[in-house]
Amino acid sequence: MGISRDSRHKRAHTGAKRAHYRKKRKFELGRQSAATKIGAQRINSVRVRGGNTKFRALRLDSGNFAWGSETTTRKSRILDVVYNASNNELVRTQTLVKGAIIEIDATPFRQWYEAHYVLPLGRKKKDEGNIEELNKKRSSRVTRKVEARKDSAKVDVHLEQQFAKGRLYARIASRPGQTGRADGYILEGKELEFYLRKLTSKK
C-alpha cells in the first residue's frame, strides 16, 4: 500500500465519511522512520521533493553539543539514551530522535573548562596535582587574564556531580532522520532539575 500522509481517508469533523474521488498522490507520500541507533556512523542520502536531499542517519556515535551558560560547543561521544517523553520504547531500543535525553562524554567540556579557568572540575582532590593543564607555566599577562575569569567560573551542583561521573545529560535538538546529525545542548538549571525528577521517578 505505501505510507500516505493524506487526510482524505479521515472522517469530517461532523463524523461524515468522505467520498473516494482520487487515488493516492506522490506529494502525499510518507517514508519509513530512520530509527537512528547508537553505533559507528552510517548515513544514507534520500532524494526528496524539489530535487532536494535529506540525510537519513541510521547510526550515529557523536554530535556537537552546546554548553549554554559557558557559551561553548564541543563534539562529544553519545553514550546512552536515558529518557524520552514521547515513548519508553525509544529508550529501550536506544533510538536517537529530536527531544531525546541522552548521556554524553564529559571529557571535551572538562578539558575546555580546565584550560579556560585553570580550575579542576569533577576531580578527586588527590588527582588535582597531576593535571598538566593546571600546572602549566603561563606568562604574567595570561595569568592576569585567567584570574579575571575565575569570578564567573561557578558550575551548577548537579552539573559538577555529572562531571565527577564523566557523563553529562544532554537533549538532542536536531533531527537525526532528516539532517543526519545528532546535535543538541547540555541540560542545566530548571530544565535539568525537571528531567532529573523524571529519571528518578522512572526508577
Contact map, one row per residue, 1 for C-alpha under 8 A:
11100000000000000000000000000000000000000000000000000000000000000000000000000000000000000000000000000000000000000000000000000000000000000000000000000000000000000000000000000000000000000000000000000000000
11110000000000000000000000001100000000000000000000000000000000000000000000000000000000000000000000000000000000000000000000000000000000000000000000000000000000000000000000000000000000000000000000000000000
11111000000000000000000000001111000000000000000000000000000000000000000000000000000000000000000000000000000000000000000000000000000000000000000000000000000000000000000000000000000000000000000000000000000
01111100000000000000000100011100000000000000000000000000000000000000000000000000000000000000000000000000000000000000000000000000000000000000000000000000000000000000000000000000000000000000000000000000000
00111110000000000000000000011100000000000000000000000000000000000000000000000000000000000000000000000000000000000000000000000000000000000000000000000000000000000000000000000000000000000000000000000000000
00011111100000000000000100011000000000000000000000000000000000000000000000000000000000000000000000000000000000000000000000000000000000000000000000000000000000000000000000000000000000000000000000000000000
00001111110000000000000000000000000000000000000000000000000000000000000000000000000000000000000000000000000000000000000000000000000000000000000000000000000000000000000000000000000000000000000000000000000
00000111111000000101000000000000000000000000000000000000000000000000000000000000000000000000000000000000000000000000000000000000000000000000000000000000000000000000000000000000000000000000000000000000000
00000111111000000101000000000000000000000000000000000000000000000000000000000000000000000000000000000000000000000000000000000000000000000000000000000000000000000000000000000000000000000000000000000000000
00000011111100001100000000000000000000000000000000000000000000000000000000000000000000000000000000000000000000000000000000000000000000000000000000000000000000000000000000000000000000000000000000000000000
00000001111111111100000000000000000000000000000000000000000000000000000000000000000000000000000000000000000000000000000000000000000000000000000000000000000000000000000000000000000000000000000000000000000
00000000011111111100000000000000000000000000000000000000000000000000000000000000000000000000000000000000000000000000000000000000000000000000000000000000000000000000000000000000000000000000000000000000000
00000000001111110000000000000000000000000000000000000000000000000000000000000000000000000000000000000000000000000000000000000000000000000000000000000000000000000000000000000000000000000000000000000000000
00000000001111110000000000000000000000000000000000000000000000000000000000000000000000000000000000000000000000000000000000000000000000000000000000000000000000000000000000000000000000000000000000000000000
00000000001111111000000000000000000000000000000000000000000000000000000000000000000000000000000000000000000000000000000000000000000000000000000000000000000000000000000000000000000000000000000000000000000
00000000001111111100000000000000000000000000000000000000000000000000000000000000000000000000000000000000000000000000000000000000000000000000000000000000000000000000000000000000000000000000000000000000000
00000000011100111110000000000000000000000000000000000000000000000000000000000000000000000000000000000000000000000000000000000000000000000000000000000000000000000000000000000000000000000000000000000000000
00000001111100011111000000000000000000000000000000000000000000000000000000000000000000000000000000000000000000000000000000000000000000000000000000000000000000000000000000000000000000000000000000000000000
00000000000000001111100000000000000000000000000000000000000000000000000000000000000000000000000000000000000000000000000000000000000000000000000000000000000000000000000000000000000000000000000000000000000
00000001100000000111111000000000000000000000000000000000000000000000000000000000000000000000000000000000000000000000000000000000000000000000000000000000000000000000000000000000000000000000000000000000000
00000000000000000011111000000000000000000000000000000000000000000000000000000000000000000000000000000000000000000000000000000000000000000000000000000000000000000000000000000000000000000000000000000000000
00000000000000000001111100000000000000000000000000000000000000000000000000000000000000000000000000000000000000000000000000000000000000000000000000000000000000000000000000000000000000000000000000000000000
00000000000000000001111110000000000000000000000000000000000000000000000000000000000000000000000000000000000000000000000000000000000000000000000000000000000000000000000000000000000000000000000000000000000
00010100000000000000011111010000000000000000000000000000000000000000000000000000000000000000000000000000000000000000000000000000000000000000000000000000000000000000000000000000000000000000000000000000000
00000000000000000000001111111000000000000000000000000000000000000000000000000000000000000000000000000000000000000000000000000000000000000000000000000000000000000000000000000000000000000000000000000000000
00000000000000000000000111111000000000000000000000000000000000000000000000000000000000000000000000000000000000000000000000000000000000000000000000000000000000000000000000000000000000000000000000000000000
00000000000000000000000011111000000000000000000010000000000000000000000000000000000000000000000000000000000000000000000000000000000000000000000000000000000000000000000000000000000000000000000000000000000
00011100000000000000000111111100000000000000000000000000000000000000000000000000000000000000000000000000000000000000000000000000000000000000000000000000000000000000000000000000000000000000000000000000000
01111100000000000000000011111110000000000000000000000000000000000000000000000000000000000000000000000000000000000000000000000000000000000000000000000000000000000000000000000000000000000000000000000000000
01111000000000000000000000011111000000000000000000000000000000000000000000000000000000000000000000000000000000000000000000000000000000000000000000000000000000000000000000000000000000000000000000000000000
00100000000000000000000000001111100000000000000000000000000000000000000000000000000000000000000000000000000000000000000000000000000000000000000000000000000000000000000000000000000000000000000000000000000
00100000000000000000000000000111110000000000000000000000000000000000000000000000000000000000000000000000000000000000000000000000000000000000000000000000000000000000000000000000000000000000000000000000000
00000000000000000000000000000011111000000000000000000000000000000000000000000000000000000000000000000000000000000000000000000000000000000000000000000000000000000000000000000000100000000000000000000000000
00000000000000000000000000000001111100000000000000000001110000000000000000000000000000000000000000000000000000000000000000000000000000000000000000000000000000000000000000000001100000000000000000000000000
00000000000000000000000000000000111110000000000000000000010000000000000000000000000000000000001110000000000000000000000000000000000000000000000000000000000000000000000000000000100000000000000000000000000
00000000000000000000000000000000011111000000000000000000111100000000000000000000000000000000001110000000000000000000000000000000000000000000000000000000000000000000000000000001100000000000000000000000000
00000000000000000000000000000000001111100000000000000000011100000000000000000000000000000000111100000000000000000000000000000000000000000000000000000000000000000000000000000000000000000000000000000000000
00000000000000000000000000000000000111110000000000000000001110000000000000000111000000000000011100000000000000000000000000000000000000000000000000000000000000000000000000000000000000000000000000000000000
00000000000000000000000000000000000011111000000000000000001110000000000000000000000000000000000000000000000000000000000000000000000000000000000000000000000000000000000000000000000000000000000000000000000
00000000000000000000000000000000000001111100000000000000001110000000000000000000000000000000000000000000000000000000000000000000000000000000000000000000000000000000000000000000000000000000000000000000000
00000000000000000000000000000000000000111110000000000000111110000000000000000000000000000000000000000000000000000000000000000000000000000000000000000000000000000000000000000000000000000000000000000000000
00000000000000000000000000000000000000011111000000000000111100000000000000000000000000000000000000000000000000000000000000000000000000000000000000000000000000000000000000000000000000000000000000000000000
00000000000000000000000000000000000000001111100000000011111000000000000000000000000000000000000000000000000000000000000000000000000000000000000000000000000000000000000000000000000100000000000000000000000
00000000000000000000000000000000000000000111110000000011110000000000000000000000000000000000000000000000000000000000000000000000000000000000000000000000000000000000000000000000000000000000000000000000000
00000000000000000000000000000000000000000011111000001111000000000000000000000000000000000000000000000000000000000000000000000000000000000000000000000000000000000000000000000000000000000000000000000000000
00000000000000000000000000000000000000000001111100001111000000000000000000000000000000000000000000000000000000000000000000000000000000000000000000000000000000000000000000000000000000000000000000000000000
00000000000000000000000000000000000000000000111110111100000000000000000000000000000000000000000000000000000000000000000000000000000000000000000000000000000000000000000000000000000000000000000000000000000
00000000000000000000000000000000000000000000011111111100000000000000000000000000000000000000000000000000000000000000000000000000000000000000000000000000000000000000000000000000000000000000000000000000000
00000000000000000000000000100000000000000000001111110000000000000000000000000000000000000000000000000000000000000000000000000000000000000000000000000000000000000000000000000000000000000000000000000000000
00000000000000000000000000000000000000000000000111110000000000000000000000000000000000000000000000000000000000000000000000000000000000000000000000000000000000000000000000000000000000000000000000000000000
00000000000000000000000000000000000000000000001111111000000000000000000000000000000000000000000000000000000000000000000000000000000000000000000000000000000000000000000000000000000000000000000000000000000
00000000000000000000000000000000000000000000001111111100000000000000000000000000000000000000000000000000000000000000000000000000000000000000000000000000000000000000000000000000000000000000000000000000000
00000000000000000000000000000000000000000000111100111110000000000000000000000000000000000000000000000000000000000000000000000000000000000000000000000000000000000000000000000000000000000000000000000000000
00000000000000000000000000000000000000000000111100011111000000000000000000000000000000000000000000000000000000000000000000000000000000000000000000000000000000000000000000000000011100000000000000000000000
00000000000000000000000000000000000000000011110000001111100000000000000000000000000000000000000000000000000000000000000000000000000000000000000000000000000000000000000000000001111100000000000000000000000
00000000000000000000000000000000010000000011110000000111110000000000000000000000000000000000000000000000000000000000000000000000000000000000000000000000000000000000000000000001111100000000000000000000000
00000000000000000000000000000000010100001111000000000011111100000000000000000000000000000000000000000000000000000000000000000000000000000000000000000000000000000000000000000001111110000000000000000000000
00000000000000000000000000000000011110001111000000000001111100000000000000000000000000000000000000000000000000000000000000000000000000000000000000000000000000000000000000000000100000000000000000000000000
00000000000000000000000000000000000111111110000000000000111110000000000000000000000000000000000000000000000000000000000000000000000000000000000000000000000000000000000000000000000000000000000000000000000
00000000000000000000000000000000000111111100000000000000111111000000000000000000000000000000000000000000000000000000000000000000000000000000000000000000000000000000000000000000000011000000000000000000000
00000000000000000000000000000000000001111000000000000000001111100000000000001110000000000000000000000000000000000000000000000000000000000000000000000000000000000000000000000000000000000000000000000000000
00000000000000000000000000000000000000000000000000000000000111110000000000111100000000000000000000000000000000000000000000000000000000000000000000000000000000000000000000000000000001000000000000000000000
00000000000000000000000000000000000000000000000000000000000011111000000000111100000000000000000000000000000000000000000000000000000000000000000000000000000000000000000000000000000011110000000000000000000
00000000000000000000000000000000000000000000000000000000000001111100000011110000000000000000000000000000000000000000000000000000000000000000000000000000000000000000000000000000000001110000000000000000000
00000000000000000000000000000000000000000000000000000000000000111110000011110000000000000000000000000000000000000000000000000000000000000000000000000000000000000000000001000000000000111100000000000000000
00000000000000000000000000000000000000000000000000000000000000011111001111000000000000000000000000000000000000000000000000000000000000000000000000000000000000000000000000000000000000011100000000000000000
00000000000000000000000000000000000000000000000000000000000000001111111110000000000000000000000000000000000000000000000000000000000000000000000000000000000000000000000000000000000000001100000000000000000
00000000000000000000000000000000000000000000000000000000000000000111111100000000000000000000000000000000000000000000000000000000000000000000000000000000000000000000000000000000000000001100000000000000000
00000000000000000000000000000000000000000000000000000000000000000011111000000000000000000000000000000000000000000000000000000000000000000000000000000000000000000000000000000000000000000000000000000000000
00000000000000000000000000000000000000000000000000000000000000000011111100000000000000000000000000000000000000000000000000000000000000000000000000000000000000000000000000000000000000000000000000000000000
00000000000000000000000000000000000000000000000000000000000000000111111110000000000000000000000000000000000000000000000000000000000000000000000000000000000000000000000000000000000000000000000000000000000
00000000000000000000000000000000000000000000000000000000000000000111011111000000000000000000000000000000000000000000000000000000000000000000000000000000000000000000000000000000000000000000000000000000000
00000000000000000000000000000000000000000000000000000000000000011110001111100000000000000000000000000000000000000000000000000000000000000000000000000000000000000000000000000000000000000000000000000000000
00000000000000000000000000000000000000000000000000000000000000011100000111110000000000000000000000000000000110000000000000000000000000000000000000000000000000000000000000000000000000000000000000000000000
00000000000000000000000000000000000000000000000000000000000001111000000011111000000000000000000000000000000100000000000000000000000000000000000000000000000000000000000000000000000000000000000000000000000
00000000000000000000000000000000000000000000000000000000000001111000000001111100000000000000000000000001110100000000000000000000000000000000000000000000000000000000000000000000000000000000000000000000000
00000000000000000000000000000000000000000000000000000000000011100000000000111110000000000000000000000001100000000000000000000000000000000000000000000000000000000000000000000000000000000000000000000000000
00000000000000000000000000000000000001000000000000000000000011100000000000011111000000000000000000000111100000000000000000000000000000000000000000000000000000000000000000000000000000000000000000000000000
00000000000000000000000000000000000001000000000000000000000010000000000000001111100000000000000000000111100000000000000000000000000000000000000000000000000000000000000000000000000000000000000000000000000
00000000000000000000000000000000000001000000000000000000000000000000000000000111110000000000010000000111000000000000000000000000000000000000000000000000000000000000000000000000000000000000000000000000000
00000000000000000000000000000000000000000000000000000000000000000000000000000011111000000010011100011110000000000000000000000000000000000000000000000000000000000000000000000000000000000000000000000000000
00000000000000000000000000000000000000000000000000000000000000000000000000000001111100000010000000011110000000000000000000000000000000000000000000000000000000000000000000000000000000000000000000000010000
00000000000000000000000000000000000000000000000000000000000000000000000000000000111110010010000000011100000000000000000000000000000000000000000000000000000000000000000000000000000000000000000000000010000
00000000000000000000000000000000000000000000000000000000000000000000000000000000011111110110000000111000000000000000000000000000000000000000000000000000000000000000000000000000000000000000000000000000000
00000000000000000000000000000000000000000000000000000000000000000000000000000000001111110000000000110000000000000000000000000000000000000000000000000000000000000000000000000000000000000000000000000000000
00000000000000000000000000000000000000000000000000000000000000000000000000000000000111110000000000000000000000000000000000000000000000000000000000000000000000000000000000000000000000000000000000000000000
00000000000000000000000000000000000000000000000000000000000000000000000000000000000111111110000000000000000000000000000000000000000000000000000000000000000000000000000000000000000000000000000000000000000
00000000000000000000000000000000000000000000000000000000000000000000000000000000001111111111000000000000000000000000000000000000000000000000000000000000000000000000000000000000000000000000000000000000000
00000000000000000000000000000000000000000000000000000000000000000000000000000000000000111111100000000000000000000000000000000000000000000000000000000000000000000000000000000000000000000000000000000000000
00000000000000000000000000000000000000000000000000000000000000000000000000000000000100111111111100000000000000000000000000000000000000000000000000000000000000000000000000000000000000000000000000000000000
00000000000000000000000000000000000000000000000000000000000000000000000000000000111100111111111000000000000000000000000000000000000000000000000000000000000000000000000000000000000000000000000000000000000
00000000000000000000000000000000000000000000000000000000000000000000000000000000000000011111111000000000000000000000000000000000000000000000000000000000000000000000000000000000000000000000000000000000000
00000000000000000000000000000000000010000000000000000000000000000000000000000000000000001111111000000000000000000000000000000000000000000000000000000000000000000000000000000000000000000000000000000000000
00000000000000000000000000000000000011000000000000000000000000000000000000000001100000000111111100000000000000000000000000000000000000000000000000000000000000000000000000000000000000000000000000000000000
00000000000000000000000000000000001111000000000000000000000000000000000000000000100000000111111110000000000000000000000000000000000000000000000000000000000000000000000000000000000000000000000000000000000
00000000000000000000000000000000001111000000000000000000000000000000000000000000100000000100011111010000000000000000000000000000000000000000000000000000000000000000000000010001000001000000000000000000000
00000000000000000000000000000000001100000000000000000000000000000000000000000000000000000000001111110000000000000000000000000000000000000000000000000000000000000000000000010011100000000000000000000000000
00000000000000000000000000000000000000000000000000000000000000000000000000000000000000000000000111110000000000000000000000000000000000000000000000000000000000000000000000111111000000000000000000000000000
00000000000000000000000000000000000000000000000000000000000000000000000000000000000110000000000011111000000000000000000000000000000000000000000000000000000000000000000000111000000000000000000000000000000
00000000000000000000000000000000000000000000000000000000000000000000000000000000111110000000000111111100000000000000000000000000000000000000000000000000000000000000000000110000000000000000000000000000000
00000000000000000000000000000000000000000000000000000000000000000000000000000000111100000000000000111110000000000000000000000000000000000000000000000000000000000000000011110000000000000000000000000000000
00000000000000000000000000000000000000000000000000000000000000000000000000000111111000000000000000011111000000000000000000000000000000000000000000000000000000000000000011110000000000000000000000000000000
00000000000000000000000000000000000000000000000000000000000000000000000000000111110000000000000000001111100000000000000000000000000000000000000000000000000000000000001111000000000000000000000000000000000
00000000000000000000000000000000000000000000000000000000000000000000000000011111000000000000000000000111110000000000000000000000000000000000000000000000000000000000001111000000000000000000000000000000000
00000000000000000000000000000000000000000000000000000000000000000000000000011110000000000000000000000011111100000000000000000000000000000000000000000000000000000000011100000000000000000000000000000000000
00000000000000000000000000000000000000000000000000000000000000000000000000010000000000000000000000000001111111000000000000000000000000000000000000000000000000000010011100000000000000000000000000000000000
00000000000000000000000000000000000000000000000000000000000000000000000000000000000000000000000000000000111111100000000000000000000000000000000000000000000000000000010000000000000000000000000000000000000
00000000000000000000000000000000000000000000000000000000000000000000000001110000000000000000000000000000111111110000000000000000000000000000000000000000000000000000000000000000000000000000000000000000000
00000000000000000000000000000000000000000000000000000000000000000000000001000000000000000000000000000000011111111000000000000000000000000000000000000000000000000000000000000000000000000000000000000000000
00000000000000000000000000000000000000000000000000000000000000000000000000000000000000000000000000000000011111111100000010000000000000000000000000000000000000000010000000000000000000000000000000000000000
00000000000000000000000000000000000000000000000000000000000000000000000000000000000000000000000000000000001111111110000000000000000000000000000000000000000000000000000000000000000000000000000000000000000
00000000000000000000000000000000000000000000000000000000000000000000000000000000000000000000000000000000000111111111000000000000000000000000000000000000000000000000000000000000000000000000000000000000000
00000000000000000000000000000000000000000000000000000000000000000000000000000000000000000000000000000000000011111111111010000000000000000000000000000000000000000000000000000000000000000000000000000000000
00000000000000000000000000000000000000000000000000000000000000000000000000000000000000000000000000000000000001111111111110000000000011000000000000000000000000000000000000000000000000000000000000000000000
00000000000000000000000000000000000000000000000000000000000000000000000000000000000000000000000000000000000000111111111000000000000011000000000000000000000000000000000000000000000000000000000000000000000
00000000000000000000000000000000000000000000000000000000000000000000000000000000000000000000000000000000000000011111110000000000000000000000000001000000000000000000000000000000000000000000000000000000000
00000000000000000000000000000000000000000000000000000000000000000000000000000000000000000000000000000000000000001111111000000000000000000000000001101100100000000000000000000000000000000000000000000000000
00000000000000000000000000000000000000000000000000000000000000000000000000000000000000000000000000000000000000001111111100000000000011000000000001000000000000000000000000000000000000000000000000000000000
00000000000000000000000000000000000000000000000000000000000000000000000000000000000000000000000000000000000000001110111110000000000001000000000000000000000000000000000000000000000000000000000000000000000
00000000000000000000000000000000000000000000000000000000000000000000000000000000000000000000000000000000000000000100011111100001000001000000000000000000000000000000000000000000000000000000000000000000000
00000000000000000000000000000000000000000000000000000000000000000000000000000000000000000000000000000000000001001100001111100000000000000000000000000000000000010011000000000000000000000000000000000000000
00000000000000000000000000000000000000000000000000000000000000000000000000000000000000000000000000000000000000000000000111110000000000000000000000000000000000011111100000000000000000000000000000000000000
00000000000000000000000000000000000000000000000000000000000000000000000000000000000000000000000000000000000000000000000111111011000000000000000000000000000000000001000000000000000000000000000000000000000
00000000000000000000000000000000000000000000000000000000000000000000000000000000000000000000000000000000000000000000000001111111000000000000000000000000000000000000000000000000000000000000000000000000000
00000000000000000000000000000000000000000000000000000000000000000000000000000000000000000000000000000000000000000000000000111111000000000000000000000000000000000000000000000000000000000000000000000000000
00000000000000000000000000000000000000000000000000000000000000000000000000000000000000000000000000000000000000000000000000011111100000000000000000000000000000000000000000000000000000000000000000000000000
00000000000000000000000000000000000000000000000000000000000000000000000000000000000000000000000000000000000000000000000000111111111000000000000000000000000000000000000000000000000000000000000000000000000
00000000000000000000000000000000000000000000000000000000000000000000000000000000000000000000000000000000000000000000000100111111111000000000000000000000000000000000000000000000000000000000000000000000000
00000000000000000000000000000000000000000000000000000000000000000000000000000000000000000000000000000000000000000000000000000111111001100000000000000000000000000000000000000000000000000000000000000000000
00000000000000000000000000000000000000000000000000000000000000000000000000000000000000000000000000000000000000000000000000000011111100100000000000000000000000000000000000000000000000000000000000000000000
00000000000000000000000000000000000000000000000000000000000000000000000000000000000000000000000000000000000000000000000000000011111111100000000000000000000000000000000000000000000000000000000000000000000
00000000000000000000000000000000000000000000000000000000000000000000000000000000000000000000000000000000000000000000000000000000011111110000000000000000000000000000000000000000000000000000000000000000000
00000000000000000000000000000000000000000000000000000000000000000000000000000000000000000000000000000000000000000110010000000000001111110000000000000000000000000000000000000000000000000000000000000000000
00000000000000000000000000000000000000000000000000000000000000000000000000000000000000000000000000000000000000000110011100000000101111110000000000000000000000000000000000000000000000000000000000000000000
00000000000000000000000000000000000000000000000000000000000000000000000000000000000000000000000000000000000000000000000000000000111111111000000000000000000000000000000000000000000000000000000000000000000
00000000000000000000000000000000000000000000000000000000000000000000000000000000000000000000000000000000000000000000000000000000000111111100000000000000000000000000000000000000000000000000000000000000000
00000000000000000000000000000000000000000000000000000000000000000000000000000000000000000000000000000000000000000000000000000000000000111110000000000000000000000000000000000000000000000000000000000000000
00000000000000000000000000000000000000000000000000000000000000000000000000000000000000000000000000000000000000000000000000000000000000011111011000000000000000000000000000000000000000000000000000000000000
00000000000000000000000000000000000000000000000000000000000000000000000000000000000000000000000000000000000000000000000000000000000000001111111000000000000000000000000000000000000000000000000000000000000
00000000000000000000000000000000000000000000000000000000000000000000000000000000000000000000000000000000000000000000000000000000000000000111111100000000000000000000000000000000000000000000000000000000000
00000000000000000000000000000000000000000000000000000000000000000000000000000000000000000000000000000000000000000000000000000000000000000011111110000000000000000000000000000000000000000000000000000000000
00000000000000000000000000000000000000000000000000000000000000000000000000000000000000000000000000000000000000000000000000000000000000000111111111000000000000000000000000000000000000000000000000000000000
00000000000000000000000000000000000000000000000000000000000000000000000000000000000000000000000000000000000000000000000000000000000000000111111111100000000000000000000000000000000000000000000000000000000
00000000000000000000000000000000000000000000000000000000000000000000000000000000000000000000000000000000000000000000000000000000000000000001111111110000000000000000000000000000000000000000000000000000000
00000000000000000000000000000000000000000000000000000000000000000000000000000000000000000000000000000000000000000000000000000000000000000000111111111000000000000000000000000000000000000000000000000000000
00000000000000000000000000000000000000000000000000000000000000000000000000000000000000000000000000000000000000000001110000000000000000000000011111111100000000000000000000000000000000000000000000000000000
00000000000000000000000000000000000000000000000000000000000000000000000000000000000000000000000000000000000000000000100000000000000000000000001111111110000000000000000000000000000000000000000000000000000
00000000000000000000000000000000000000000000000000000000000000000000000000000000000000000000000000000000000000000000000000000000000000000000000111111110000000000000000000000000000000000000000000000000000
00000000000000000000000000000000000000000000000000000000000000000000000000000000000000000000000000000000000000000000100000000000000000000000000011111111100000000000000000000000000000000000000000000000000
00000000000000000000000000000000000000000000000000000000000000000000000000000000000000000000000000000000000000000000100000000000000000000000000001111111100000000000000000000000000000000000000000000000000
00000000000000000000000000000000000000000000000000000000000000000000000000000000000000000000000000000000000000000000000000000000000000000000000000111111110000000000000000000000000000000000000000000000000
00000000000000000000000000000000000000000000000000000000000000000000000000000000000000000000000000000000000000000000000000000000000000000000000000001111110000000000000000000000000000000000000000000000000
00000000000000000000000000000000000000000000000000000000000000000000000000000000000000000000000000000000000000000000100000000000000000000000000000001111111000000000000000000000000000000000000000000000000
00000000000000000000000000000000000000000000000000000000000000000000000000000000000000000000000000000000000000000000000000000000000000000000000000000011111100000000000000000000000000000000000000000000000
00000000000000000000000000000000000000000000000000000000000000000000000000000000000000000000000000000000000000000000000000000000000000000000000000000000111110110000000000000000000000000000000000000000000
00000000000000000000000000000000000000000000000000000000000000000000000000000000000000000000000000000000000000000000000000000000000000000000000000000000011111110000000000000000000000000001100000000000000
00000000000000000000000000000000000000000000000000000000000000000000000000000000000000000000000000000000000000000000000000000000000000000000000000000000001111111000000000000000000000000000000000000000000
00000000000000000000000000000000000000000000000000000000000000000000000000000000000000000000000000000000000000000000000000000000000000000000000000000000000111111100000000000000000000000000000000000000000
00000000000000000000000000000000000000000000000000000000000000000000000000000000000000000000000000000000000000000000000000000000000000000000000000000000001111111110000100000000000000000001000000000000000
00000000000000000000000000000000000000000000000000000000000000000000000000000000000000000000000000000000000000000000000011000000000000000000000000000000001111111111000000000000000000000000000000000000000
00000000000000000000000000000000000000000000000000000000000000000000000000000000000000000000000000000000000000000000000001000000000000000000000000000000000011111111100000000000000000000000000000000000000
00000000000000000000000000000000000000000000000000000000000000000000000000000000000000000000000000000000000000000000000001000000000000000000000000000000000001111111111110000000000000000000000000000000000
00000000000000000000000000000000000000000000000000000000000000000000000000000000000000000000000000000000010001000000000011000000000000000000000000000000000000111111111100000000000000000000000000000000000
00000000000000000000000000000000000000000000000000000000000000000000000000000000000000000000000000000000000000000000000011100000000000000000000000000000000000011111111000000000000000000000000000000000000
00000000000000000000000000000000000000000000000000000000000000000000000000000000000000000000000000000000000000000000000001000000000000000000000000000000000000001111111000000000000000000000000000000000000
00000000000000000000000000000000000000000000000000000000000000000000000000000000000000000000000000000000111000000000000000000000000000000000000000000000000000000111111100000000000000000000000000000000000
00000000000000000000000000000000000000000000000000000000000000000000000000000000000000000000000000000011110000000000000000000000000000000000000000000000000000000111111110000000000000000000000000000000000
00000000000000000000000000000000000000000000000000000000000000000000000000000000000000000000000000000011110000000000000000000000000000000000000000000000000000100110011111000000000000000100000000000000000
00000000000000000000000000000000000000000000000000000000000000000000000000000000000000000000000000001111000000000000000000000000000000000000000000000000000000000100001111100000000000000110000100000000000
00000000000000000000000000000000000000000000000000000000000000001000000000000000000000000000000000001111000000000000000000000000000000000000000000000000000000000000000111110000000000011110000000000000000
00000000000000000000000000000000000000000000000000000000000000000000000000000000000000000000000001111100000000000000000000000000000000000000000000000000000000000000000011111000000000011110000000000000000
00000000000000000000000000000000000000000000000000000000000000000000000000000000000000000000000111111100000000000000000000000000000000000000000000000000000000000000000001111110000001111000000000000000000
00000000000000000000000000000000000000000000000000000000000000000000000000000000000000000000000001100000000000000000000000000000000000000000000000000000000000000000000000111110000001111000000000000000000
00000000000000000000000000000000000000000000000000000000000000000000000000000000000000000000000001000000000000000000000000000000000000000000000000000000000000000000000000011111001011110000000000000000000
00000000000000000000000000000000000000000000000000000000000000000000000000000000000000000000000011000000000000000000000000000000000000000000000000000000000000000000000000011111111111000000000000000000000
00000000000000000000000000000000010100000000000000000011100000000000000000000000000000000000000111000000000000000000000000000000000000000000000000000000000000000000000000000111111111000000000000000000000
00000000000000000000000000000000111100000000000000000011110000000000000000000000000000000000000010000000000000000000000000000000000000000000000000000000000000000000000000000011111110000000000000000000000
00000000000000000000000000000000000000000000000000000111100000000000000000000000000000000000000000000000000000000000000000000000000000000000000000000000000000000000000000000011111100000000000000000000000
00000000000000000000000000000000000000000000000000000111100000000000000000000000000000000000000000000000000000000000000000000000000000000000000000000000000000000000000000000111111110000000000000000000000
00000000000000000000000000000000000000000010000000000111100000000000000000000000000000000000000000000000000000000000000000000000000000000000000000000000000000000000000000000011111111000000000000000000000
00000000000000000000000000000000000000000000000000000000100100100000000000000000000000000000000000000000000000000000000000000000000000000000000000000000000000000000000000000111101111100000000000000000000
00000000000000000000000000000000000000000000000000000000000101110000000000000000000000000000000100000000000000000000000000000000000000000000000000000000000000000000000000011111000111110000000000000000000
00000000000000000000000000000000000000000000000000000000000000111000000000000000000000000000000000000000000000000000000000000000000000000000000000000000000000000000000000011100000011111000000000000000000
00000000000000000000000000000000000000000000000000000000000000111100000000000000000000000000000000000000000000000000000000000000000000000000000000000000000000000000000001111100000001111100000000000000000
00000000000000000000000000000000000000000000000000000000000000001111000000000000000000000000000000000000000000000000000000000000000000000000000000000000000000000000000001111000000000111110000000000000000
00000000000000000000000000000000000000000000000000000000000000001111000000000000000000000000000000000000000000000000000000000000000000000000000000000000000000000000000111100000000000011111000000000000000
00000000000000000000000000000000000000000000000000000000000000000000000000000000000000000000000000000000000000000000000000000000000000000000000000000000000000000000000011100000000000001111101100000000000
00000000000000000000000000000000000000000000000000000000000000000000000000000000000000000000000000000000000000000000000000000000000000000000000000000000000100100000000000000000000000000111111110000000000
00000000000000000000000000000000000000000000000000000000000000000000000000000000000000000000000000000000000000000000000000000000000000000000000000000000000100000000000000000000000000000011111110000000000
00000000000000000000000000000000000000000000000000000000000000000000000000000000000000000000000000000000000000000000000000000000000000000000000000000000000000000000000000000000000000000001111111000000000
00000000000000000000000000000000000000000000000000000000000000000000000000000000000000000000000000000000000000000000000000000000000000000000000000000000000000000000000000000000000000000011111111100000000
00000000000000000000000000000000000000000000000000000000000000000000000000000000000000000000000000000000000000000000000000000000000000000000000000000000000000000000000010000000000000000011111111110000000
00000000000000000000000000000000000000000000000000000000000000000000000000000000000000000000000000000000000000000000000000000000000000000000000000000000000000000000000000000000000000000001111111111000000
00000000000000000000000000000000000000000000000000000000000000000000000000000000000000000000000000000000000000000000000000000000000000000000000000000000000000000000000000000000000000000000011111111100000
00000000000000000000000000000000000000000000000000000000000000000000000000000000000000000000000000000000000000000000000000000000000000000000000000000000000000000000000000000000000000000000001111111110000
00000000000000000000000000000000000000000000000000000000000000000000000000000000000000000000000000000000000000000000000000000000000000000000000000000000000000000000000000000000000000000000000111111111000
00000000000000000000000000000000000000000000000000000000000000000000000000000000000000000000000000000000000000000000000000000000000000000000000000000000000000000000000000000000000000000000000011111111100
00000000000000000000000000000000000000000000000000000000000000000000000000000000000000000000000000000000000000000000000000000000000000000000000000000000000000000000000000000000000000000000000001111111110
00000000000000000000000000000000000000000000000000000000000000000000000000000000011000000000000000000000000000000000000000000000000000000000000000000000000000000000000000000000000000000000000000111111111
00000000000000000000000000000000000000000000000000000000000000000000000000000000000000000000000000000000000000000000000000000000000000000000000000000000000000000000000000000000000000000000000000011111111
00000000000000000000000000000000000000000000000000000000000000000000000000000000000000000000000000000000000000000000000000000000000000000000000000000000000000000000000000000000000000000000000000001111111
00000000000000000000000000000000000000000000000000000000000000000000000000000000000000000000000000000000000000000000000000000000000000000000000000000000000000000000000000000000000000000000000000000111111
00000000000000000000000000000000000000000000000000000000000000000000000000000000000000000000000000000000000000000000000000000000000000000000000000000000000000000000000000000000000000000000000000000011111
